[in-house]
Every structure is written in C-alpha cells, then in structure tokens.
C-alpha cells in the first residue's frame, strides 16, 4: 500500500492538474490471494473472476496463486489465451460446464 501512496504523492507534486489513474499494489494483492487460498479447506479451489478486473498485470500476478480463472464471455477466454497463461477455466454459463 505504501507504493500506491508514494505514487500518488509523486504524481501530485509533478502536476497541478487533477490526477486520474488506476493504481494497483500487486504485492499486496498477491499477499491477499495467498492468505485467502491458504485458509481454504483442502477440497476447495480458488478461481479468479476475470470480470472483477482483467488488467494484464493483475492476471499475471494472480495466475500462479489460483487454480484458474472464471470466465464469463468469449472475450475473456480470448484475452486469457492471448496472454498464454497456463490455465483451467470455469465458464459461468447456465449449464455451469467446465472448460479445459
């Protein structure tokens, strides 16, 4: 979180204009994902919902820590394939079919 605060300070000092940015602390995100996955029962898996945020840096940060991605559209599947992320995807559809 300190990295985000430092970045905001840096941006505000170097500009007199309003700041509009999405800032992510990827290490804090990874720590959170690890904490959640370690707390899961042995028979549970965690899938990251690409709908939540499909920024490339976020997907690459979480993919080694989760069992796969939950995808809800063809666009999300294509993005995942473009990034060449090893994956197991869960496609949320009416039949709740597993995709491999």
Buried (B, 14 or more C-beta within 10 A) or exposed (E): EEEEEEBEEEBEEEEEEEEEEEEBBEEEBBEEBEEEBEEEEEEEEBBBBBEEBBEEEBBEBBBEBBBBBBBBEEEBBEBBEEEEBEBEBBBBEEEEEEEE
